[in-house]
Amino acid sequence: MILLTVLFLCIFSTNSASVKGHTTGPRINNDKLYKFTYSTEVLIDRVKGLPEDSAGYRISSGVDVNLVWRNPNNDDDQLIKIMIKDVKIENVNERPAAKNIFKGKHSENIIGKEYLSALQRPIVLQWTRGKVKNFYSYKNEPAVVQNLKRGLASLFQIQLHSGAAREVDVSGKCNVTYHARESQVTKIKALGTCEIEKTGFTSHNELLDVSTKATSATIYVLEDSFIKSVRAEENHVLSLNFRQTTNAKIVSKQKLELKSTEAGPGVIAGKQVASVIKTLDPNYIAIPLVAEPVKTECKNCPSISEHWQAIRKQLEPENLSKAEATRSFLSFIQNLREATKEEILQILRSERNAVLPQLVDAVTSAQTPASLAAMLEFLDFKNGSSSVLQERFLYACGFASHPNELLLKSLINRLQGQIGNSEIRETVTIIVGALIKKLCDKGGCKLPAVVRAKKLILGGLDRAKKEDDVKMYLLAMKNALLPEGIPLLLKYAESGEGPISNIAATALQRYGISFITSEVKETMNRIYHQNHKIYEKTLRTTAAAIIFSSNPSYMEVKNLLLSIGELPLEMNNKMIRKVLKDMVVHNYDRFSKTGSSSAYSGYVTRGPDASSTYSLDILYSGSGILRSSNMNIFLFNKNAHLHASQVVIEAQGLEAIIAASADEGEENLESFAGMSAILFDVQLRPVTFFQGYGDLMSKMFSATGDPVNVVKGLILLTDYSQVIQLQSGLKASAEFQGGLAIDISGGMEFSLWYRESKTSVKNRGALVVAGNIFVDSFFVKAGMETSFETEATLNFISTVQFSEYPFLVCMQMDNIESPFRQYVTKYESLPSGKRYTSRKGKVKLLAGSEYPLHQENSNMCRKVFSTQSDSSDSWF
């Protein structure tokens, strides 16, 4: 309500430039004692929550104010003493006795004798023209008490004429704007401009982060040159960017009202402030008005080992697709962030079974110096047999929500040391590339470790002679996306062979459109149109995609469409539609040809806050054998986007299985099949199914049909922690964490008997996002926990029957029915253990669905399943 009043006053404030009758500042009369009532309250709830349902509390008291000294040379330079008395702590709203934790509790029982005594010791302000020039209090008082006094003192920071100022108070050094009219002054504080020591962190990707909005307004009413009343209110709103209904609101209010004036103590004579302060009480010292940090300690919290024993069953491999696993993972990270290196090492060394990889995920995701030191000491990179744990550690580093230079430096040192497993060496290099990108995105491109890492990757790629080394550095470049690396990528894309040229091209595909220069487009056109040599289909398809997605010219699009028989048939581009008006390009003969690829995209979800899309791109050889299957999921809103996942299954040189001829330019390709994945913008190390004809035949005859795991583990997605300094002197803490337990697997199956191949990708995950917003004054804690969770499975299957020509292709993409649960818990508690809790929840089932693809795919699927049904009934 106060903010609406402020808006009204601001509109009309131009009628008067200063408080009537005042041109300097407020003054307090000699020999008078001003008796005020004071209260500060805090409420925490959802944004649309009702005040009566909020969690919070009110601290109320009397406040006595009197003049101690006035500068004989300047009447506006004053020392005033302020003393808090008769402190009470109570509910903001009326509550039944059973729900009132303060019922029957005296202030001393709640606050404690020491804290209450300190709170009631007076403070002194040097008050010059309404500005608090100096703040005097006692040394070594509890920080939370000093901050409450600072909050009260900050209400005396006032200006009697309209205008902007840079002002210091409990919130920091802030931009403020005053509007003065008649006997009233309104102050608007721009909280986003406040300079104050900040702790905490935010998530790397804006889409996964938390947005905040903050407002502050104070209304002063003056009478007889002094303050009659002050009403202040500030609001902080926090909301999850990709789901803004997961939100919180903190409302902090202060009210100071003059109740009476009576005879008071006389003033102290003197010319210097220092001597007057010493006369008043030699124990007074000048301290900053800006709030000081308050270290909170978890009371009655389990030890790190007790916590681990309580949750370890939920983190067993068979439970990783359940929300309970993710919830346990998130809560354990909070505890790990308070643990020492020795405590963490003790748990790591005592664990010996299948939950150890999940423990590594959690410890690495804690992202503290202690957790990193513990992991580096625990893992022996010289030992090639413990690669599973090393890889889980490295992937957790790549997914780090707020990586720092120390993490990158540690991985570089490992990379330049001895590593016993070649695949781990490759993974370290790839993850170094991911960390370069994340640190550069946050303005850290010139950090010494980043400069060193860039030289290592660019130099390594330039000097690499072995094919495996070239691929390793290209994959690192695919993560780092260094602008200075584009010439090297162009070189390998155009002149490389097989997988090397394809990795280089797909790395270029990840760059923003501003980096796709004319030189890049010229190279992609040469590759696609095969100006200098014959290229593989997969590479040419990638080149065409880069051209189409980078504002192609009319002639570029025309030339591509003229070769439409070889081009994927998905077209959705303004320039394409323009070119299709040319009948030389747009005619039946050209577009009636059957293509050897299929592409489709659509929405997974559409919402007001964020949406997600999927795309499927399938490329086959002329013989009907799969060459590439590319499945992508993107998340985006109006401000940010995220490549949530990509699973690519690639195969080559398999025509010999069905005695078919290889496509032009692919006659000498070695038999190969493998899978590559991008997860949350991080390229992972590719997985090989088989390499070489002998390996292929061995795998075919020994295959169990089980899918190959690409990535499995626990990932910290949203990681937001901030301390909000309230102008009352209290501090609010806001923490949002989002975690994902994920299992992505894929496979390829061949049946020579039925002349059929099948590729499958299975994505299983459990997402949990939890927020905890609270105000802890040591003697009272109030807050709200808000969370939601879901478990989902997304399947993609591509079946090809090559028993006849044209071959039959069926693509299927579906998600199964999944639960969605949402909870809100509000609480108030005292150190004695007395607690009030209100909990509400919603549970619903999200219907499963099969995602629509094009009509021709549906027709083929009917034929495929009809053939399979007939085969199952036949004799053998």
N, C-alpha and C positions, 0 to 999 in steps of 0.2 A: 504494500500500500504506500509506503514511504517513497518508493521510486516513482509512482504515478504523481504523487504530490510534487516531487522534485521536478519532473518533466513540466508540469503546469507552471511552476515557479520560474523555471529557466526561460520559458517562452515570454514571460512578462518582466523578466529581470532587467531588460534594457531600459525600463522606465526610470531606474535609479541606479547610479553608479556606486553608491556607498550607503551604509546604514545612516539613517537620518541623525544628524547632530554629531557624527563621528568622522574624523578624517585620519586618525592615527590608529589606536588600538583600544581594546577594552581595559578598564581599570577596576581594581578592587579597593574598597574603602578601608581606611585605617580603623583599627580598634573594633573591627566587626568580625563575627564568626558566622560564616554562611553554611547552613545545614542543608545538605542535599540528600536525596535518595538516589541510589545507583543500582542498576541491574544490567547484567550481560547474559544473554541466552544464546544457545546454539541448537539448531534443529537439523536433522538429517533424514532424508526421505528420497523417494523417486521424484522425478521432475513433476509429474502430475499427482503426486501424493497430497493428501489433505493434512493441514497443520496438526490437527488433533490426533492423527495417526503416526506422527513423526517420532523418532527417537531423539532425545536431547535432555538438556537440563538448564536451569537458571541459577546464576550466582547473584544474590542481591545483598545490599548492605546500605548503611548510612555512610556519608562522606562529609567530613568537616573541612572547610577551606578558610584560611585566614591569611592576611598580609603579614609577612615577616619583616620586609625591608622595602623601601622605595629609594631609588637613586635620587639624591638631592639635586642633581643636575639634569635629570630626565624623568618626569613623572610616569612615562610609559615603560620604564625599566624597573621591574618589580621582582621580588622573591615571594612566592606563595607556598604555603605548606598545605599539603593534602593528606588526610588521614582516613583510612577505611576503618569502619567499626560495625559491630552487630552483623556479622556475616551469616548468611543463610544459603543453603543449597536445597533446591526443590525442583519438582517437575514443572515444565512449562505449561502443560495442560493438566486439567483435573483428571485424576486416576482413582479407581477404586483402591482401597487400602491394600488389597492383595497384590495389586500390580504396581504399588508405589514403593520403590526401594528406599526412599528417604523417610518413610513414615516412622516416627518415633526415634529418629536419629538426630542428635545434636551436632552442630557444626564441627565441634572439636572431635567428635567421634568419627566424622567423615573425613575432614581435612587432616586431622592430626594436630597435636598441640604445637609442634615446632613450626609447621607450615602456617597455621593460623596466627601464631605470634608474629611471624615474619610478615604476613600479609597486612597485619594491623599496625606495623611500624610505619610512621609517616614518611612521605617523600617531599622533596622541595624542588620547585621549578623556578628557573630564572625566566621570567615571562616578559618579553620585550615587544611591545606593539602587537600583542596577540600571538607571537611566535615563541615556542619553547626553545630558548637559546641553550640552556643547560638543564640536565636532569640529575638530581642528587638523590642517592639512596645508600643503602648499607652494603658493605662488601660481603661476599660469600653467602648471600641469600640464595635459596633454591631458584634455579632458572625459571621454573614455571611460575613462581611467585613474583619474581622481578618482571616477567612478561605481562602478568595481569596488571601490575602497577603501571607498566608502560602503556598498556591499552587504555587505562583511565587517563593517564597524563596526556595521551595523544588527542583526547577530546578537547584539550585546551589549545590545540594548534589551530588558530583562526586568523582570518584576514577580514577587515571590515569594508573593503572596497572590491568591486568586481574586477576580475582579471585572472590570468594564469600564473602559476608559480611552480617552482620545483621545491618540494617540501619533504622534510624528514619526519617520520613518525615510526610507530611500532612496525608498520608494514615495510619499511625501507625508505629509500629516497625515491619519491614518486612525483609524477606530473599531476597537479590538481588544478581545478578551475573553480573560481568563486563567483557566485551571483548574489549581489547584495541589493536589498530593497526594504525600505521602511526600517523596521526593527528586526529584520530577519536576514540570515546569511545561509546560503546553500553551498555546500562544497561537494564537488564531484571528483572522485579520485580514480585515475586510470590505473587500475591494478596491474595491467600488463606492462606498465613502464617501471614498476618498482624494482629498484636495485637492492637485493638482499641475498645473503649467502643461501644458495639452493643446493639441495641434495636430491638424489634419485636419478631416474632415467626414463626414457621413453622407448617405444618400439621403433625398429629400423624402418619398417614400411608404414607409410601414413595410413594405408587402408586398414592395417591391423592395430593402429594406435588409438588413442583416446583424445577427443577434442574437448577443450575447456572454454567456458565463457565466464567472465567475472565482472561484477558491477559493484560500485560502492557509492553511497550518498550519505551526507550528514546535513541535518538542518539545525541551525542555531537560532534561538530566540533570545534577544537581549533586552535588558531593562535596567535603567539607571546606570548605564555604562558597563554593566557586568552581565555575565551569562545567567539567564533565567532557566533555560532548558536546552538540552541537546538530545537529538534522536539520530542514531546512526544505524544503517543497515547495509550489509553486503551479502551478495549472492554468488555462489560458485556452482556452475552446472558442468557436469562431466558426462560424456556419452561416448560409447564405443562407436567408432566410425562406421563399421560395417553392419552394426545393428543398434541403432540409436535408441531403441526402446530399452536397452540395457544401459541404464543411466543412474545418476545420483545428483542430488541437490543439497548444498550446505547453505543454510541461512544463519547469519550471525547478526545479532542486534545488541545495541547498547542504548541505555536511556539514563540521562542525568537530569534530575528536576530539583529546583530550589524549593524547599518547603518553608524555611523561616530564616530570619536573621536576628542575631542577638549580640550583645556586647561580647567582645573577644579580647584576646591578649594584645598588648601594645606592640609597636614595631621596634626593631633593634636599630640603634643609631650606628652610622658608619658610612664610609665612602666607597669601600671596595667589597665586592661580592665575596671574595675568598675569606676575608676576615669575619664577615657576618656569618658565613657558613660555619666557620670554626667556632665562633661564639655560640651558635645555635646547638651544634653537636659536632665535636671533632671527629667522630666516626663516619660522618658523611663523606662520600666520594662522588665525583662526577662520573657517570657511566653513560654509554650511548643510549639514545632513545630507541634505536632499532632493536628489535627482538633478538635475543641470543638463542643459539641452538639448544634443544632439549633432547637429551638421549633417553629413549624409552627402553625399558627392559621388560621382557616377557615374563609375567608372573605365573607360576604354577605350570610352566610349559614342560613337556617331556624332553628328556635329553635326546640327542641326535640318534643314539643307538636304540633307545626305547621307541622312538618314532619309526625307525626303520623296521624293527621287529613287528610293529603294529600294521605296517602296510605292505610288507614284502610279498605276502600271498597274492595281493591284488596285482602285483607286477610280474607274476609268472607268465610265460609266453602265451599260454592258452587263454589268458584273461585280457590280452592287450587290445582286443576289439571292443572292450566294455568301458563305459564312461567312468566306472569306479577306478580303473587303472589310471586314467588321465587325472582324475581328482586327487588321487594319492600322490601322483607325480608332482602336481602343482603345490600341494601342501608341504611335501618334503623339501622342495626347492627353497621355500621360505625358511625352513629350519636350517638347511644347509648354509644359507647366507649368514648365519650367525655362528657357524661352527669354525673351529680352528683346523689347520692342516692336519695335525696329529689325530684329531677326532675323526676326520674324514678318512684318513689312511687306515685307521683301526677297523672301520666298517668294510672298506674295500678289501683289506687283507683277510678278513674273517669270512667273507662270502665266497662260496665255491661252486654254486650251482647255476642253473639257467637264468636266474634273475640278475646275475652280475652285469650283463649288457645293459639292462634297464637302469641299474644303479649307476653305471657309467654315464648314461644319458642324463640322469638327474644331476649328478655331481658336476658335469661339464656345463650344463645349462644354468647352474647357480651363478657362474660368471663372476666369482670373487677371486682375489689373489690367492686366498687359501685353497680354494677348490682347484684352481689351475695348477698350483704347485703340487697339490696332492696327486692329481692325475699324471703329471709329468714324472713324478717319482714312482708312481705305481706301475706305469706302463713301460715295458722294456722294448724299445723299438728295434733293438739289435736282435731280438728273438722273433723269428719269422713265424712261430707256431701260434702266437696269440693275436693273430690278425683280426679276428672278429671284434675283440675289445678295442683294438687300435682304430679300426674303421668306425666303430660307433662313436668313439671320442672325436675323431676327425669330422664326421658328419655333424655332430652336435656343435662343433666349432663353426662349421660353415653356416649353420642355421642360427648362430648367436644373434640374440635380439639387440644387443648393444656392445658389439666387439670393441676392443681397445688395442692400442699399439702393442701392449705387452703380449697379448695373445698372438698377434701376427709375428712378433719377434721370436716368440717361443717356437712357432712352427718352422720359421726360416732356419733357426738353429738346428732343429731336428732334421730338416731337409738336407742341410749341409753336413750332417753327421752320418753315422752308420745306420742304415735301415736294412733289416734282415729279409724283408719281403718286398718284391718288386711292385706288387699291386698296392701295397701301403705307400711306397714311395710315390707312385702315380697319384694316389688319393691325396697325399699331403700337398703335392704340387697343385692339384685341381682346387683344393680348399684354400690355399694361399691366394689363388686368383679370386675366389669369392670374397675373401676378407679385404683384398685390395678395393674391390668395387664398393663394399659397404662403408669402408673408411673414407674413400673418396666422396661418396654420396653425402657424407657428413662434414665435408670440407677438410678432410685429413690427407689429401693427396701429397702434401709436402712434408708429412711426418717422415723422419729418418727411416723407420722400418718399412713404410710404404714405398719410398724411393728405392730402398734396397730390394724389396720384393719385385718391383716393376723391372729393375735391371736384371734380376735373376730370371724372370720369365721371358722377357724380350730377348735377352742375350742367349738364353738356353734354346729358344726357338730358332734363332738366327744361326746358331752353331750346330744344332742337332744333325746327326748323320743317320742314326738308326731310326727305322720307321716307328718303333714303339715310343722313342723319345719325342719324335715330331708330334705324334698323336697326343702324348701327355701334355706337352706345352700348348698345343692347340686347344685342348679341353680347358686348360687353365685360362687361356685367352678368352674362351667362350664365357667364362665366369667374370673375368676382370673387365672385359669390354674397354680396353685402353684405346683411345683414339690413335695414339702413336703406333699401335700394332696393326692398323688396317692395311698398310702396304704389304706386310708379311702375310696376312690372311689372303689378300688378293693373289699373291705369288703362289701360295699353296693351293688355293682354289682352282687356279687356271692351269698350273703345271704339275700339280700333284697327281697321285694315282689312287684309285679306289677310295678307301675310308678316309685317307688324308685330305683329299680334295673336298669330300663331303663334310667333314668336320669343320674345315675352314669356311665353307659356304654357310653352314648352319650357324657358325659363330657370327658371321657378318649379318645374318638374318636377325640376330638379337639386338643389334645396334639401333638406336633411335633414328628416325627418318632424317634428322639434321646431319647425320654422319654418312648417309648414303649419297655421296658426291657423284658428279658426272663420271669421274674415273671408275668408281665402283659400278655404276650402271653400265658403262661401256664394257667392263670386264664380264659382267653377268650376261650381257647381250651376246658377247663372243662365245661364252660357254653354252648358252641356250641354243644359239644358231649354229654352233659347232664350226666356227670360222676357220680354226686352225687344226682341230683334230676331233675325233669322235669321243663323246663323253657318255658316261653312264646316265641312265634315266633318272636315278635319284638325285644326281647333281643338277641335271638340267631342270628338274621340277623345282628344286630349291632356288635356282637362278631366276626362274620365271616368277616365283613367289616374291622374291626381293624386288624385282622390277615392278610388279603389279602393286606392291604396297608402298612405293616411294614416288608417288605423283608422276606416273609415266607420261611421256609425250604421246601425241596422237599416233605418230609413226611407230613408236615402240609397241603400242597396243595393237596396231594394225598388223605389224609383222608377227607378233605372237599369235594373234587369232588366225592368221593365214596358215599357221602350222598347227591348227587346233586338233588335228588327228593325234598329235603327240602331247597335247596340253591337257592337264586336269580340267574337267568340265564345270568347275564352280566359278561363276563370274558374277561379281556384284560390285561394280565400280562405275562411276559416272563417265569416265573416259571410255570404258568398254562399251557402254550403251551408245555413246556418241559414234564410236567406230562402227558399231553394228548397223548404223544407218547406211553404210556403204555396202551396196549389194554385191560388190566383188568379194567382200568378206562374208556377208550374211546371206548365205544361200543354202538350199536344201542339200545339195551334193556334199558340201563341206560338213555340215552339222549332223547329217544322218549317219556318219561313220561311227562305228562302235569304238569307244576309247578303251584304253588299258589301265584306267585309273578311276577312282571314285572319290569325291570329296563332299563333305556336308558339315554344316555348322548350325547351331541353334542355342537357345537358352536352356540352362539347367534351372536357374531361378531368376526371377525378376522382382526387385523390391525397391522401395523408396530410398533406401540407404545404400544398397549395393546390389549388384547383379553378377551372375556368373554365366559364362558361355562355354560350350564345348565345340570342338572341331574334330572331325575324323578325315584323314587323308590316307587312302589306300592306293598303292601302286603295284601293278603286276607286270611280270615279263610277258612277252608275246606268247609264251607257252602256258600261261595261266598260273605260274608259280609266283608266290608273294615275293615282292622285292622290298616293300616298305609299308609298314602300318604305323601311322602317327596319330596319336590321340592326345589332345590338349584340353586343359581346363583353365580358363582365365577368370579372375575376379576383378571387378572394377567399380568405381563410383565416379562422381563428377570431378574428383581431384586426383585420384591415384588409380593405379592398376597393379595387378600381381599375377605373374605366371605361376599359378598354383601347382600345376603338374603337367608333365609331358612324359608319355611313355612311347618310345619308338622301338618297334621290332623290325630288324633289317635282315634280309637274307640275300644271298647271291650264289651263283654257280651251282644251282640245284637241278638244272635241266637234265643232267645225266640220269637222275632217278627215274624219269619217265621217258628217257630216250628222246628228248626233244632238243631242238637247236637253240643255242643261246642267242640273245639279241645282238644286233650290230654293236661292236665296240666292247662287248662283254664276254667274248669267247674264251679269254684266258683267265677269267676271275676264279680264284680259289673258292671252293665250297665253304660257306660261312653262314652262321646265323647268330644273332645276338640281340641284346636289348640295352637301350640307353634311356636314362630318366633325368628329367629336371624336376626338382621339387622346391616350391617356394623360391623361385628365381635362382636356385643353385643347381648347376650341372653336377651330377654324380658320376662316379666311375662306371663306365659301361660294363655289362656282364656278357660273357660269351657262352652261347649254348654249345656250339661246336665249331671247329676250324679245321678244314681239310677233309677230303673225301673219306679217308680211313676213320677219322674221328666221327664223322657223320654216320657212317654205317654202324659203328660201335654203339653210338648213342641210340640209334633207331632200334637195334635189336635188344638193348638193355634198358630201354626207356620204361619208366613206371607210369608215365602219364601225369606225374606230379608237377605242378608249376614251379618255376625257378623264382626264388625271392630276389627282388631288386632292392628294396629298402624296407626295413622293419625297425620300429623303435618309437621313441617318445620325443616330440618336438615342442619346444616352447615358442609359441607364435606371438602372442600379445604379452608384453612385459612392460608395465607402466607403474612407476612408483614416484609419487611426489608428496612433499610436505607443503601444505598451504598455510601461510601465516595469516591468521585472522586479526582484524584490527582491534579486537577485544583483548588480544594478548595470547589467546589460546591458539593451539596449532591443530590443524586437521591433517590427517594422512589419507591419501587416496591410492589404492593399489588395485590394479586390474591385471589379471593373468589369464592367458588362454593357452591351452595345451592340446596337442593332438597325438593320440596313439594311432600309428599308421602301419599298414601292411600292404605293400604293393608287390604283386607277383605276376608273372606272365609265362607263357610257354608256346611252343609250336609242336604240333603232332602231324605225322605223315602216315597215311595208310596206302601202301602200294596195292593192296588187295582191292580196296574200294576206290583207288585213285582219288584220294581226297586229302586236303591239308586243312589244318585248323590252327588259328592263332587266338590266344586269349589273354586278356589283361584284367586282373581283379584288383580293385581298390577297396580296402576296408579301413574304416577309421572311426574313432570315437573322439568327438570334440567337446571340450569343457571350457567355458569362460566364466571366471569368478571375479567379482569385485568386492573389495572391503573398504568402506569409507568410514572413518571414525575420528572422534576427538577424545584424546586421552589427557586429562589434566593431572594424572597420577592418583588423585583421590576420587575421581569419577571418570568412567569411560562410557561413551555412547556411540553407537554406530549402526551401520546397515551392511549386510552382505547380500549381494545380488548375483545370481548365477543362472546359466542355462547350459544344457548338455544334450547331445544327440549322438546316435550311433548309426552309421550309414555304410552301405555297400554299393559300389558302382561296378558293373561288369561290362566288358566289351568282348565280343566273340566275332571272329571273321572266319567263315567256312568257304572253302573253294573246292569244287568238284571238277576235275579235269579229265573225266572219263569220256567227255564228248566236247565238240567244239561248235559254237562258242562255249567256253567254260561257264559254269554257274558260280556266282559269288553271292554270299549272304552275309550281311553285317547286322549284328544285334548289339544294342546298348540299352541297359536297363539298370534301375536301382530298386532295391527291395524295400518293403515297408519298414519304417524306422521310427523309434520313439523320440519324442521331444519333451524335455522336462525343464521347467523354469521355477526358480525359488527366490523368495525375498524374505530375509530375516532381519528384524530390527531388535536391538538390544541396548540395555543400560546395565551397568554393573559397578559394584563397589569393591575395593580391595578385600573386604571381609568375605567376599564370595556371594553376597546377596545379588541377585540378578533378575532382571525382567527380560523376557524374550517373547517376540511375536513372530510367527512364521506362517507364510502363505506359499502355496505352490500351484502350478498348473501342469498337467500332463496330457499329451495328446499323441496320436499316431499320425505320422506323415505317410500318406499313401504311396505305395510303390508305383512305378510307371516304366514303360518302355519308351525311350526317346524316339521321336519320329525321324526317319530318314526319307530319302526320295522314293517315289512310287515304284520305280523299276527295281529297287532293292527289295521291296515287299514282294513283288512278283517272283523274283528269283528265289527268295526264302521259301515261298510256298513250294516251288519245284524241288529245292534241296531237301526239305523235310519230307516231301512226298517220296522222293527217291530213297531216303534213309529208312522210311517206314516200310517200303517194299523190300529193301535189302534185309531188314531184320526178320522178315518172315520166310526168307528163302533157304533152301537146303545148302549145305556146304560139304 
